[in-house]
Amino acid sequence: MDNSEEPILRSLVGRKVLVTGAGTRIGQAIAIALARDGCDVIVHYCTNRAGAEETAGKIKSYGRQAVCFSADFRQFESIKDLVDKSVQVFGGLDALVNSASVFPLAGRRDGESDLSHETIESWNLSLDVNARAPFFLIQHASPFLKKSTDGCVINILDTSVSDPFVSRASHSVSKGALASITRLAAKTFYPKVRVNGLELGHILPSPDMSAEEIAQQKWGGVSNVAEAVIFLLKNGFMTGEILRMCGGKLLLGDRTATVSAQ
């Protein structure tokens, strides 16, 4: 069969996408970049309404539709409700980007593992937001994604999947679970829905990092992540993949910090 006339990357114009955690940081950058490429976006947020409205305003400046919905993923019933409202307002759903995440620090910052100090509150928060919510968002969204001409899910992970963070035990476990969910969903919904993930390194400093810690790392940027999301959405032949975007951290280890400090 001659596929020479088939476009290499598919157009995103008119696609309807739900982006979780789109009121700030990486989720916000993804949502705005999708609008630049022609998508209409459901902007999910938990408490940062001002940030979500800022995101929506930028989306509309590109001539695309944007609606903000709040959902606290610690409340299980809010997960299905978010999908239902998204489909109702847009009349369907083409893609889901699971970007919302928490990063609790239950242990110490002296290098001792918080596996010894983990609290049930931190554990529940990490697993509820970082793993349970994406799992059931995919479950509830899948009937609508299957009706799309190219239903897609993208899960935002980090390098704790491959190299668990000693001082963030519950976070590392939750992201490891999300990596498994990514592969499971890709197999479950093949070939109707494509499911991929992005394993991110240092993209944006967390608010609790010191200036010294920030200076020791090689940092990427939110535009790099947004471009990768767009690539995964456009490439109709990719599913079940978790792409690394960590600036060489997993390959080079501490050498990345040494290079960035020079």
Steps between C-alpha positions, in 0.01 A plus 500: 500500500633841402483741794706769331202737493425458872611805703802440722345685795129552546338840538369597844262768373161461660610228742334507843746443783466478878818612679516444875698737717482761225489801731871511564850392400532211253127437461441864414776498237360184342147641481613825338726320250211273399287807429776643280478178300124531464356305794202590716591438864329410826712671765490297822619645828466415868522830690688741270202658328693814406766293327237296315325815381835638382555179303152520350553861401819414310326208329218726384753750367589234242137480395436168672241397758591465868292407803628480860385225736611447858543149639674383817641157413508403868122476463433190292164614364659810347691287246200371304326834542789679328484269199122526475506881509783513245312280253177688557650841425705390195277222371783249507863447593805424283782502754578498871825638645555394862730776624359571849740382768601546863850482644472461878814488711430284804859426599813695574723694265821353638514210256325251730222315322151603594406134458577501873295814566213475250157596630170353393383850407789552257458147365128545433549842342768374259314186398162673471617785277792348309367149434135444592372813324676431165388134513133586539516803272621264227229250591220756483639679194569185298146456353520853358862470387407183310249700298774743391685448174823494706432474873811568707617504861828649619618451858760734646758307702842584641834326547392349832353228278850382403694629801279538811548820696636404843336796672166460321392143563126522445545724196739251340259214564210695352690590182616141465135401516416756232766351272331161539161659434641647179603160366186328629269754337692482171445123490139518621377757251715408198445585218218747570688723746873574507659541844851638558698666776775757548765435766627846594817608671568848636254725318395754764638538854258413779416789735689345792834477318785725604693719257803273548300188411361670191845609384633145527260357241462516125147627432272454204193713437126469472513567126702180453229302677219664305673424170539135602131474590405640160731252329340207684153621412588544133689175450235238432741206515618541860333326791616335820817709503652702784740758358777638719562872508752548776798678343713187536446472877426127499792427267759737645389525862690763700696605189200706387526711815875539447455612141226751584713655773789573262 
